[in-house]
Amino acid sequence: VRLQTQPKPQPGQAPLYSGTFDCFRKTLVREGVQGLYRGMAAPIIGVTPMFAVCFFGFGLGKRLQQRTPDDVLTYPQLFAAGMLSGVFTTVIMAPGERIKCLLQIQAATGETKYSGSLDCAKQLYREAGIRGVYKGTVLTLMRDVPASGMYFMTYEWLKNILTPEGKSVSDLSVPRILFAGGLAGIFNWAVAIPPDVLKSRFQTAPAGKYPNGFRDVLRELIREEGVASLYKGFTAVMIRAFPANAACFLGFEVAMKFLNWVAPGL
């Protein structure tokens, strides 16, 4: 978020952060380890229901396209099911993303307007009502709908490729699940980064700066910083993408096996 929202430097001035590792070093020096976890409360509160809704949405998307439970879906159908999950998660994701971004930007600028996630949510609601809390919802949809489609389609595709001949996908080993999940995360963020940059800019902008929404943000970015600016934070995102999503899918597969063991007919 800090890389995505840093202002364009004036002529002759160096940028606030020269890259991912410079941002990491400066954050650590100025704010300590806790600076690396700024704005964490909102995502932590939302992450459990968000992933529950995400996987539920994917499962529902698959069932809506199946005539019988045993029907094998094509990859475009899996992509469509994944997109439905992105619609479901936006309801939870949008306010959490807004709060997280504002708290992270606040720390970088040195101004202290919000004392924490709850205070940020209260002030946003007081200033602009529920619309203030959900600012950037359309951009969150633009990011999560296609990215979620890519996410789940890639995971299912990789699972099929990695399953040895004559074996079932459900018997895939832990290292192969981790690899498939991690790579799915990379494909997900390859699609999600441009709208994520626009979302971060829009959600942290002062009220009224972008009256036409993401179109104004896009025009400003392209005009002032070029197309490459849509991929700001690429390195940071990709460093996170593989281990985070490898762990996510492993957790899902283990949880499903456990639940099927505890309540096989549920």
Helices and strands as residue ranges (DSSP letters): H 2-5, H 20-31, G 33-37, H 41-65, H 75-109, H 117-133, H 137-162, G 169-171, H 174-204, H 214-225, G 227-231, H 234-262
